[in-house]
Amino acid sequence: MPRQKGPKNLADRFKGLLGEALSRDDMSVREIAVMLAEEAARAPVQERAPEVTDLLARIRSMEARNDGGWPGGDVVDILTEWFPALGYDIDGPVRS
């Protein structure tokens, strides 16, 4: 399957996906996290930014603590700490 045209590195693709997801009101935090994790899984290893590896490690750790579950509060805490690593001000307005 050919890659879509657009941002070439994973961090830029993440920023685009995240901006799109945050502008919608019909996506849960879990759906956003899964979308980002799936994008990371498709990326070649050399493209994976340290922030992506960190997010996946945090999610796996959370799953291990919760018998594979994704408690909403834990997911929100993880993403609330993680978004600033991508340059997002989670208390500010949504940027596109």
Biopython code that builds the backbone (N, CA, C, O; Angstrom):
import numpy as np
from Bio.PDB.StructureBuilder import StructureBuilder

atoms = [
    (1, "MET", "N", (0.853, -1.182, 0.000)),
    (1, "MET", "CA", (0.000, 0.000, 0.000)),
    (1, "MET", "C", (0.893, 1.237, 0.000)),
    (1, "MET", "O", (1.727, 1.377, 0.894)),
    (2, "PRO", "N", (0.747, 2.135, -0.967)),
    (2, "PRO", "CA", (1.589, 3.333, -1.025)),
    (2, "PRO", "C", (1.252, 4.294, 0.101)),
    (2, "PRO", "O", (0.101, 4.396, 0.527)),
    (3, "ARG", "N", (2.271, 4.998, 0.577)),
    (3, "ARG", "CA", (2.072, 5.998, 1.626)),
    (3, "ARG", "C", (1.299, 7.179, 1.049)),
    (3, "ARG", "O", (1.434, 7.517, -0.127)),
    (4, "GLN", "N", (0.506, 7.783, 1.881)),
    (4, "GLN", "CA", (-0.221, 8.965, 1.445)),
    (4, "GLN", "C", (0.745, 10.130, 1.298)),
    (4, "GLN", "O", (1.769, 10.205, 1.978)),
    (5, "LYS", "N", (0.390, 11.047, 0.380)),
    (5, "LYS", "CA", (1.187, 12.264, 0.259)),
    (5, "LYS", "C", (0.909, 13.132, 1.471)),
    (5, "LYS", "O", (-0.183, 13.098, 2.039)),
    (6, "GLY", "N", (1.893, 13.899, 1.856)),
    (6, "GLY", "CA", (1.727, 14.768, 3.014)),
    (6, "GLY", "C", (3.016, 14.795, 3.806)),
    (6, "GLY", "O", (4.089, 14.537, 3.262)),
    (7, "PRO", "N", (2.916, 15.111, 5.108)),
    (7, "PRO", "CA", (4.117, 15.191, 5.928)),
    (7, "PRO", "C", (4.905, 13.890, 5.864)),
    (7, "PRO", "O", (4.331, 12.804, 5.935)),
    (8, "LYS", "N", (6.211, 14.003, 5.729)),
    (8, "LYS", "CA", (7.035, 12.823, 5.548)),
    (8, "LYS", "C", (7.503, 12.205, 6.859)),
    (8, "LYS", "O", (7.727, 10.996, 6.912)),
    (9, "ASN", "N", (7.657, 12.993, 7.913)),
    (9, "ASN", "CA", (8.130, 12.365, 9.141)),
    (9, "ASN", "C", (6.976, 12.130, 10.108)),
    (9, "ASN", "O", (5.933, 12.780, 10.043)),
    (10, "LEU", "N", (7.197, 11.191, 10.993)),
    (10, "LEU", "CA", (6.137, 10.754, 11.891)),
    (10, "LEU", "C", (5.660, 11.864, 12.817)),
    (10, "LEU", "O", (4.460, 11.993, 13.056)),
    (11, "ALA", "N", (6.575, 12.661, 13.338)),
    (11, "ALA", "CA", (6.165, 13.734, 14.250)),
    (11, "ALA", "C", (5.208, 14.694, 13.555)),
    (11, "ALA", "O", (4.218, 15.119, 14.152)),
    (12, "ASP", "N", (5.492, 15.046, 12.286)),
    (12, "ASP", "CA", (4.597, 15.945, 11.555)),
    (12, "ASP", "C", (3.260, 15.270, 11.256)),
    (12, "ASP", "O", (2.213, 15.914, 11.324)),
    (13, "ARG", "N", (3.286, 13.991, 10.929)),
    (13, "ARG", "CA", (2.020, 13.276, 10.690)),
    (13, "ARG", "C", (1.208, 13.225, 11.976)),
    (13, "ARG", "O", (-0.012, 13.384, 11.946)),
    (14, "PHE", "N", (1.882, 13.002, 13.114)),
    (14, "PHE", "CA", (1.191, 12.984, 14.396)),
    (14, "PHE", "C", (0.544, 14.323, 14.687)),
    (14, "PHE", "O", (-0.608, 14.389, 15.116)),
    (15, "LYS", "N", (1.290, 15.389, 14.450)),
    (15, "LYS", "CA", (0.734, 16.723, 14.709)),
    (15, "LYS", "C", (-0.509, 16.959, 13.859)),
    (15, "LYS", "O", (-1.497, 17.513, 14.341)),
    (16, "GLY", "N", (-0.464, 16.539, 12.592)),
    (16, "GLY", "CA", (-1.616, 16.694, 11.726)),
    (16, "GLY", "C", (-2.799, 15.863, 12.192)),
    (16, "GLY", "O", (-3.922, 16.361, 12.259)),
    (17, "LEU", "N", (-2.553, 14.600, 12.515)),
    (17, "LEU", "CA", (-3.624, 13.726, 12.997)),
    (17, "LEU", "C", (-4.207, 14.227, 14.304)),
    (17, "LEU", "O", (-5.422, 14.226, 14.501)),
    (18, "LEU", "N", (-3.321, 14.657, 15.197)),
    (18, "LEU", "CA", (-3.770, 15.135, 16.493)),
    (18, "LEU", "C", (-4.598, 16.405, 16.346)),
    (18, "LEU", "O", (-5.638, 16.556, 16.987)),
    (19, "GLY", "N", (-4.131, 17.316, 15.501)),
    (19, "GLY", "CA", (-4.896, 18.536, 15.269)),
    (19, "GLY", "C", (-6.276, 18.240, 14.711)),
    (19, "GLY", "O", (-7.266, 18.848, 15.117)),
    (20, "GLU", "N", (-6.334, 17.294, 13.771)),
    (20, "GLU", "CA", (-7.620, 16.902, 13.191)),
    (20, "GLU", "C", (-8.519, 16.263, 14.249)),
    (20, "GLU", "O", (-9.703, 16.591, 14.338)),
    (21, "ALA", "N", (-7.963, 15.355, 15.047)),
    (21, "ALA", "CA", (-8.760, 14.664, 16.064)),
    (21, "ALA", "C", (-9.278, 15.629, 17.125)),
    (21, "ALA", "O", (-10.424, 15.521, 17.563)),
    (22, "LEU", "N", (-8.432, 16.571, 17.537)),
    (22, "LEU", "CA", (-8.849, 17.511, 18.578)),
    (22, "LEU", "C", (-9.893, 18.499, 18.088)),
    (22, "LEU", "O", (-10.621, 19.083, 18.891)),
    (23, "SER", "N", (-9.973, 18.691, 16.790)),
    (23, "SER", "CA", (-10.975, 19.620, 16.253)),
    (23, "SER", "C", (-12.353, 18.954, 16.137)),
    (23, "SER", "O", (-13.354, 19.626, 15.887)),
    (24, "ARG", "N", (-12.395, 17.645, 16.317)),
    (24, "ARG", "CA", (-13.661, 16.918, 16.243)),
    (24, "ARG", "C", (-14.204, 16.699, 17.639)),
    (24, "ARG", "O", (-13.445, 16.638, 18.607)),
    (25, "ASP", "N", (-15.508, 16.581, 17.742)),
    (25, "ASP", "CA", (-16.087, 16.316, 19.056)),
    (25, "ASP", "C", (-16.671, 14.919, 19.157)),
    (25, "ASP", "O", (-17.345, 14.594, 20.135)),
    (26, "ASP", "N", (-16.418, 14.084, 18.145)),
    (26, "ASP", "CA", (-16.999, 12.744, 18.149)),
    (26, "ASP", "C", (-15.971, 11.639, 18.374)),
    (26, "ASP", "O", (-16.273, 10.465, 18.161)),
    (27, "MET", "N", (-14.745, 12.003, 18.805)),
    (27, "MET", "CA", (-13.708, 11.008, 19.065)),
    (27, "MET", "C", (-13.389, 10.971, 20.551)),
    (27, "MET", "O", (-13.163, 12.009, 21.174)),
    (28, "SER", "N", (-13.371, 9.773, 21.111)),
    (28, "SER", "CA", (-13.002, 9.629, 22.515)),
    (28, "SER", "C", (-11.486, 9.691, 22.643)),
    (28, "SER", "O", (-10.763, 9.571, 21.654)),
    (29, "VAL", "N", (-11.021, 9.877, 23.854)),
    (29, "VAL", "CA", (-9.588, 9.903, 24.111)),
    (29, "VAL", "C", (-8.971, 8.578, 23.689)),
    (29, "VAL", "O", (-7.882, 8.551, 23.116)),
    (30, "ARG", "N", (-9.659, 7.487, 23.969)),
    (30, "ARG", "CA", (-9.131, 6.174, 23.583)),
    (30, "ARG", "C", (-9.016, 6.063, 22.068)),
    (30, "ARG", "O", (-8.012, 5.566, 21.558)),
    (31, "GLU", "N", (-10.027, 6.517, 21.349)),
    (31, "GLU", "CA", (-9.970, 6.460, 19.883)),
    (31, "GLU", "C", (-8.795, 7.272, 19.341)),
    (31, "GLU", "O", (-8.133, 6.849, 18.394)),
    (32, "ILE", "N", (-8.538, 8.425, 19.931)),
    (32, "ILE", "CA", (-7.405, 9.249, 19.507)),
    (32, "ILE", "C", (-6.096, 8.509, 19.786)),
    (32, "ILE", "O", (-5.215, 8.456, 18.928)),
    (33, "ALA", "N", (-5.970, 7.940, 20.988)),
    (33, "ALA", "CA", (-4.747, 7.218, 21.341)),
    (33, "ALA", "C", (-4.522, 6.025, 20.423)),
    (33, "ALA", "O", (-3.396, 5.775, 19.993)),
    (34, "VAL", "N", (-5.585, 5.290, 20.122)),
    (34, "VAL", "CA", (-5.465, 4.133, 19.224)),
    (34, "VAL", "C", (-5.054, 4.596, 17.829)),
    (34, "VAL", "O", (-4.198, 3.971, 17.203)),
    (35, "MET", "N", (-5.647, 5.674, 17.336)),
    (35, "MET", "CA", (-5.298, 6.193, 16.017)),
    (35, "MET", "C", (-3.811, 6.547, 15.952)),
    (35, "MET", "O", (-3.134, 6.220, 14.977)),
    (36, "LEU", "N", (-3.307, 7.212, 16.988)),
    (36, "LEU", "CA", (-1.900, 7.589, 17.014)),
    (36, "LEU", "C", (-1.006, 6.358, 17.117)),
    (36, "LEU", "O", (0.031, 6.287, 16.458)),
    (37, "ALA", "N", (-1.400, 5.394, 17.936)),
    (37, "ALA", "CA", (-0.601, 4.170, 18.075)),
    (37, "ALA", "C", (-0.559, 3.394, 16.759)),
    (37, "ALA", "O", (0.478, 2.837, 16.400)),
    (38, "GLU", "N", (-1.675, 3.356, 16.045)),
    (38, "GLU", "CA", (-1.703, 2.660, 14.753)),
    (38, "GLU", "C", (-0.809, 3.353, 13.735)),
    (38, "GLU", "O", (-0.123, 2.693, 12.954)),
    (39, "GLU", "N", (-0.815, 4.677, 13.742)),
    (39, "GLU", "CA", (0.063, 5.417, 12.830)),
    (39, "GLU", "C", (1.522, 5.134, 13.162)),
    (39, "GLU", "O", (2.345, 4.960, 12.264)),
    (40, "ALA", "N", (1.839, 5.090, 14.442)),
    (40, "ALA", "CA", (3.219, 4.791, 14.847)),
    (40, "ALA", "C", (3.621, 3.389, 14.424)),
    (40, "ALA", "O", (4.753, 3.168, 13.996)),
    (41, "ALA", "N", (2.700, 2.442, 14.542)),
    (41, "ALA", "CA", (3.016, 1.060, 14.176)),
    (41, "ALA", "C", (3.298, 0.924, 12.687)),
    (41, "ALA", "O", (4.072, 0.055, 12.285)),
    (42, "ARG", "N", (2.687, 1.763, 11.869)),
    (42, "ARG", "CA", (2.910, 1.707, 10.415)),
    (42, "ARG", "C", (4.215, 2.373, 9.990)),
    (42, "ARG", "O", (4.708, 2.123, 8.890)),
    (43, "ALA", "N", (4.767, 3.206, 10.842)),
    (43, "ALA", "CA", (5.965, 3.974, 10.482)),
    (43, "ALA", "C", (7.218, 3.110, 10.594)),
    (43, "ALA", "O", (7.320, 2.271, 11.488)),
    (44, "PRO", "N", (8.162, 3.315, 9.690)),
    (44, "PRO", "CA", (9.450, 2.628, 9.834)),
    (44, "PRO", "C", (10.099, 3.028, 11.159)),
    (44, "PRO", "O", (9.929, 4.152, 11.632)),
    (45, "VAL", "N", (10.836, 2.104, 11.744)),
    (45, "VAL", "CA", (11.439, 2.341, 13.050)),
    (45, "VAL", "C", (12.247, 3.631, 13.082)),
    (45, "VAL", "O", (12.199, 4.363, 14.071)),
    (46, "GLN", "N", (12.987, 3.919, 12.022)),
    (46, "GLN", "CA", (13.841, 5.103, 12.030)),
    (46, "GLN", "C", (13.040, 6.403, 12.055)),
    (46, "GLN", "O", (13.595, 7.458, 12.362)),
    (47, "GLU", "N", (11.747, 6.346, 11.739)),
    (47, "GLU", "CA", (10.906, 7.552, 11.776)),
    (47, "GLU", "C", (10.264, 7.779, 13.133)),
    (47, "GLU", "O", (9.789, 8.879, 13.412)),
    (48, "ARG", "N", (10.240, 6.795, 13.951)),
    (48, "ARG", "CA", (9.522, 6.913, 15.218)),
    (48, "ARG", "C", (10.240, 7.872, 16.148)),
    (48, "ARG", "O", (11.367, 7.631, 16.581)),
    (49, "ALA", "N", (9.568, 8.943, 16.435)),
    (49, "ALA", "CA", (10.124, 9.969, 17.312)),
    (49, "ALA", "C", (10.158, 9.450, 18.748)),
    (49, "ALA", "O", (9.351, 8.599, 19.119)),
    (50, "PRO", "N", (11.081, 9.956, 19.549)),
    (50, "PRO", "CA", (11.129, 9.534, 20.957)),
    (50, "PRO", "C", (9.793, 9.742, 21.665)),
    (50, "PRO", "O", (9.440, 8.971, 22.558)),
    (51, "GLU", "N", (9.054, 10.767, 21.278)),
    (51, "GLU", "CA", (7.754, 11.025, 21.902)),
    (51, "GLU", "C", (6.772, 9.884, 21.640)),
    (51, "GLU", "O", (5.965, 9.539, 22.503)),
    (52, "VAL", "N", (6.849, 9.297, 20.434)),
    (52, "VAL", "CA", (5.956, 8.202, 20.078)),
    (52, "VAL", "C", (6.308, 6.968, 20.892)),
    (52, "VAL", "O", (5.427, 6.301, 21.433)),
    (53, "THR", "N", (7.590, 6.669, 20.978)),
    (53, "THR", "CA", (8.037, 5.526, 21.766)),
    (53, "THR", "C", (7.617, 5.697, 23.219)),
    (53, "THR", "O", (7.199, 4.738, 23.869)),
    (54, "ASP", "N", (7.730, 6.920, 23.726)),
    (54, "ASP", "CA", (7.321, 7.212, 25.095)),
    (54, "ASP", "C", (5.826, 6.967, 25.288)),
    (54, "ASP", "O", (5.424, 6.362, 26.282)),
    (55, "LEU", "N", (4.995, 7.431, 24.347)),
    (55, "LEU", "CA", (3.553, 7.218, 24.453)),
    (55, "LEU", "C", (3.222, 5.736, 24.473)),
    (55, "LEU", "O", (2.434, 5.287, 25.306)),
    (56, "LEU", "N", (3.812, 4.978, 23.570)),
    (56, "LEU", "CA", (3.528, 3.542, 23.522)),
    (56, "LEU", "C", (3.978, 2.856, 24.808)),
    (56, "LEU", "O", (3.284, 1.967, 25.302)),
    (57, "ALA", "N", (5.115, 3.247, 25.352)),
    (57, "ALA", "CA", (5.591, 2.661, 26.609)),
    (57, "ALA", "C", (4.623, 2.979, 27.753)),
    (57, "ALA", "O", (4.332, 2.122, 28.587)),
    (58, "ARG", "N", (4.137, 4.200, 27.779)),
    (58, "ARG", "CA", (3.177, 4.580, 28.832)),
    (58, "ARG", "C", (1.880, 3.781, 28.714)),
    (58, "ARG", "O", (1.329, 3.336, 29.721)),
    (59, "ILE", "N", (1.393, 3.599, 27.487)),
    (59, "ILE", "CA", (0.154, 2.851, 27.282)),
    (59, "ILE", "C", (0.346, 1.395, 27.682)),
    (59, "ILE", "O", (-0.513, 0.821, 28.350)),
    (60, "ARG", "N", (1.463, 0.789, 27.281)),
    (60, "ARG", "CA", (1.728, -0.612, 27.644)),
    (60, "ARG", "C", (1.830, -0.769, 29.159)),
    (60, "ARG", "O", (1.325, -1.743, 29.716)),
    (61, "SER", "N", (2.479, 0.183, 29.827)),
    (61, "SER", "CA", (2.597, 0.136, 31.282)),
    (61, "SER", "C", (1.219, 0.231, 31.934)),
    (61, "SER", "O", (0.920, -0.497, 32.881)),
    (62, "MET", "N", (0.385, 1.133, 31.421)),
    (62, "MET", "CA", (-0.970, 1.282, 31.942)),
    (62, "MET", "C", (-1.759, -0.009, 31.752)),
    (62, "MET", "O", (-2.459, -0.450, 32.663)),
    (63, "GLU", "N", (-1.647, -0.618, 30.568)),
    (63, "GLU", "CA", (-2.346, -1.877, 30.302)),
    (63, "GLU", "C", (-1.896, -2.960, 31.277)),
    (63, "GLU", "O", (-2.717, -3.719, 31.791)),
    (64, "ALA", "N", (-0.596, -3.028, 31.529)),
    (64, "ALA", "CA", (-0.063, -4.048, 32.448)),
    (64, "ALA", "C", (-0.611, -3.855, 33.863)),
    (64, "ALA", "O", (-0.891, -4.827, 34.564)),
    (65, "ARG", "N", (-0.759, -2.610, 34.273)),
    (65, "ARG", "CA", (-1.286, -2.333, 35.619)),
    (65, "ARG", "C", (-2.779, -2.611, 35.725)),
    (65, "ARG", "O", (-3.307, -2.773, 36.825)),
    (66, "ASN", "N", (-3.457, -2.668, 34.587)),
    (66, "ASN", "CA", (-4.919, -2.761, 34.592)),
    (66, "ASN", "C", (-5.433, -3.978, 33.834)),
    (66, "ASN", "O", (-6.507, -3.925, 33.235)),
    (67, "ASP", "N", (-4.686, -5.063, 33.854)),
    (67, "ASP", "CA", (-5.101, -6.310, 33.198)),
    (67, "ASP", "C", (-5.535, -6.094, 31.754)),
    (67, "ASP", "O", (-6.517, -6.679, 31.298)),
    (68, "GLY", "N", (-4.800, -5.255, 31.041)),
    (68, "GLY", "CA", (-5.094, -5.002, 29.636)),
    (68, "GLY", "C", (-6.149, -3.940, 29.398)),
    (68, "GLY", "O", (-6.452, -3.612, 28.251)),
    (69, "GLY", "N", (-6.716, -3.395, 30.478)),
    (69, "GLY", "CA", (-7.764, -2.387, 30.334)),
    (69, "GLY", "C", (-7.211, -0.988, 30.103)),
    (69, "GLY", "O", (-6.029, -0.717, 30.315)),
    (70, "TRP", "N", (-8.095, -0.124, 29.668)),
    (70, "TRP", "CA", (-7.751, 1.274, 29.409)),
    (70, "TRP", "C", (-8.661, 2.172, 30.246)),
    (70, "TRP", "O", (-9.599, 2.754, 29.702)),
    (71, "PRO", "N", (-8.414, 2.302, 31.550)),
    (71, "PRO", "CA", (-9.242, 3.202, 32.358)),
    (71, "PRO", "C", (-9.162, 4.626, 31.818)),
    (71, "PRO", "O", (-8.074, 5.163, 31.610)),
    (72, "GLY", "N", (-10.314, 5.223, 31.597)),
    (72, "GLY", "CA", (-10.368, 6.555, 30.992)),
    (72, "GLY", "C", (-9.516, 7.590, 31.689)),
    (72, "GLY", "O", (-8.842, 8.383, 31.031)),
    (73, "GLY", "N", (-9.533, 7.596, 33.018)),
    (73, "GLY", "CA", (-8.741, 8.575, 33.757)),
    (73, "GLY", "C", (-7.252, 8.402, 33.522)),
    (73, "GLY", "O", (-6.520, 9.386, 33.415)),
    (74, "ASP", "N", (-6.796, 7.152, 33.440)),
    (74, "ASP", "CA", (-5.377, 6.889, 33.189)),
    (74, "ASP", "C", (-4.981, 7.342, 31.785)),
    (74, "ASP", "O", (-3.906, 7.908, 31.588)),
    (75, "VAL", "N", (-5.856, 7.088, 30.815)),
    (75, "VAL", "CA", (-5.568, 7.498, 29.434)),
    (75, "VAL", "C", (-5.479, 9.019, 29.361)),
    (75, "VAL", "O", (-4.571, 9.564, 28.734)),
    (76, "VAL", "N", (-6.416, 9.694, 29.998)),
    (76, "VAL", "CA", (-6.399, 11.161, 30.013)),
    (76, "VAL", "C", (-5.118, 11.668, 30.667)),
    (76, "VAL", "O", (-4.498, 12.603, 30.161)),
    (77, "ASP", "N", (-4.715, 11.066, 31.779)),
    (77, "ASP", "CA", (-3.475, 11.486, 32.445)),
    (77, "ASP", "C", (-2.265, 11.311, 31.533)),
    (77, "ASP", "O", (-1.414, 12.195, 31.448)),
    (78, "ILE", "N", (-2.192, 10.175, 30.856)),
    (78, "ILE", "CA", (-1.067, 9.906, 29.956)),
    (78, "ILE", "C", (-1.028, 10.942, 28.835)),
    (78, "ILE", "O", (0.020, 11.527, 28.562)),
    (79, "LEU", "N", (-2.165, 11.166, 28.193)),
    (79, "LEU", "CA", (-2.192, 12.106, 27.068)),
    (79, "LEU", "C", (-1.982, 13.544, 27.523)),
    (79, "LEU", "O", (-1.381, 14.344, 26.807)),
    (80, "THR", "N", (-2.477, 13.873, 28.713)),
    (80, "THR", "CA", (-2.289, 15.224, 29.247)),
    (80, "THR", "C", (-0.817, 15.513, 29.504)),
    (80, "THR", "O", (-0.371, 16.648, 29.336)),
    (81, "GLU", "N", (-0.069, 14.515, 29.902)),
    (81, "GLU", "CA", (1.372, 14.688, 30.095)),
    (81, "GLU", "C", (2.122, 14.623, 28.770)),
    (81, "GLU", "O", (3.181, 15.234, 28.624)),
    (82, "TRP", "N", (1.573, 13.881, 27.798)),
    (82, "TRP", "CA", (2.279, 13.607, 26.548)),
    (82, "TRP", "C", (2.114, 14.711, 25.504)),
    (82, "TRP", "O", (3.067, 15.024, 24.791)),
    (83, "PHE", "N", (0.929, 15.302, 25.403)),
    (83, "PHE", "CA", (0.693, 16.336, 24.384)),
    (83, "PHE", "C", (1.746, 17.443, 24.393)),
    (83, "PHE", "O", (2.207, 17.832, 23.320)),
    (84, "PRO", "N", (2.148, 17.966, 25.549)),
    (84, "PRO", "CA", (3.169, 19.018, 25.540)),
    (84, "PRO", "C", (4.485, 18.595, 24.872)),
    (84, "PRO", "O", (5.211, 19.445, 24.356)),
    (85, "ALA", "N", (4.797, 17.298, 24.875)),
    (85, "ALA", "CA", (6.017, 16.831, 24.204)),
    (85, "ALA", "C", (5.950, 17.069, 22.696)),
    (85, "ALA", "O", (6.981, 17.153, 22.030)),
    (86, "LEU", "N", (4.739, 17.176, 22.165)),
    (86, "LEU", "CA", (4.559, 17.470, 20.744)),
    (86, "LEU", "C", (4.353, 18.961, 20.493)),
    (86, "LEU", "O", (4.126, 19.378, 19.357)),
    (87, "GLY", "N", (4.433, 19.758, 21.547)),
    (87, "GLY", "CA", (4.304, 21.198, 21.389)),
    (87, "GLY", "C", (2.886, 21.715, 21.512)),
    (87, "GLY", "O", (2.612, 22.852, 21.127)),
    (88, "TYR", "N", (1.970, 20.904, 22.044)),
    (88, "TYR", "CA", (0.590, 21.344, 22.188)),
    (88, "TYR", "C", (0.355, 21.915, 23.571)),
    (88, "TYR", "O", (0.743, 21.320, 24.576)),
    (89, "ASP", "N", (-0.284, 23.072, 23.615)),
    (89, "ASP", "CA", (-0.704, 23.682, 24.878)),
    (89, "ASP", "C", (-2.104, 23.168, 25.139)),
    (89, "ASP", "O", (-3.069, 23.637, 24.536)),
    (90, "ILE", "N", (-2.214, 22.201, 26.039)),
    (90, "ILE", "CA", (-3.530, 21.565, 26.253)),
    (90, "ILE", "C", (-4.539, 22.482, 26.923)),
    (90, "ILE", "O", (-5.734, 22.189, 26.940)),
    (91, "ASP", "N", (-4.062, 23.589, 27.474)),
    (91, "ASP", "CA", (-4.982, 24.537, 28.084)),
    (91, "ASP", "C", (-5.354, 25.674, 27.125)),
    (91, "ASP", "O", (-6.229, 26.484, 27.432)),
    (92, "GLY", "N", (-4.695, 25.734, 25.971)),
    (92, "GLY", "CA", (-4.944, 26.792, 25.008)),
    (92, "GLY", "C", (-5.965, 26.378, 23.965)),
    (92, "GLY", "O", (-6.499, 25.270, 24.013)),
    (93, "PRO", "N", (-6.233, 27.259, 23.034)),
    (93, "PRO", "CA", (-7.192, 26.949, 21.965)),
    (93, "PRO", "C", (-6.617, 25.882, 21.017)),
    (93, "PRO", "O", (-5.404, 25.718, 20.895)),
    (94, "VAL", "N", (-7.521, 25.177, 20.362)),
    (94, "VAL", "CA", (-7.115, 24.151, 19.390)),
    (94, "VAL", "C", (-6.563, 24.856, 18.165)),
    (94, "VAL", "O", (-7.188, 25.770, 17.627)),
    (95, "ARG", "N", (-5.362, 24.415, 17.719)),
    (95, "ARG", "CA", (-4.750, 24.970, 16.513)),
    (95, "ARG", "C", (-4.962, 23.991, 15.379)),
    (95, "ARG", "O", (-5.103, 22.788, 15.600)),
    (96, "SER", "N", (-4.985, 24.509, 14.170)),
    (96, "SER", "CA", (-5.080, 23.608, 13.033)),
    (96, "SER", "C", (-3.805, 23.641, 12.239)),
    (96, "SER", "O", (-3.686, 22.943, 11.232)),
]
sb = StructureBuilder()
sb.init_structure("model")
sb.init_model(0)
sb.init_chain("A")
sb.init_seg("    ")
for serial, (resi, resn, name, xyz) in enumerate(atoms, 1):
    if name == "N":
        sb.init_residue(resn, " ", resi, " ")
    sb.init_atom(name, np.array(xyz, "f"), 0.0, 1.0, " ", f" {name:<3s}", serial, name[0])
structure = sb.get_structure()
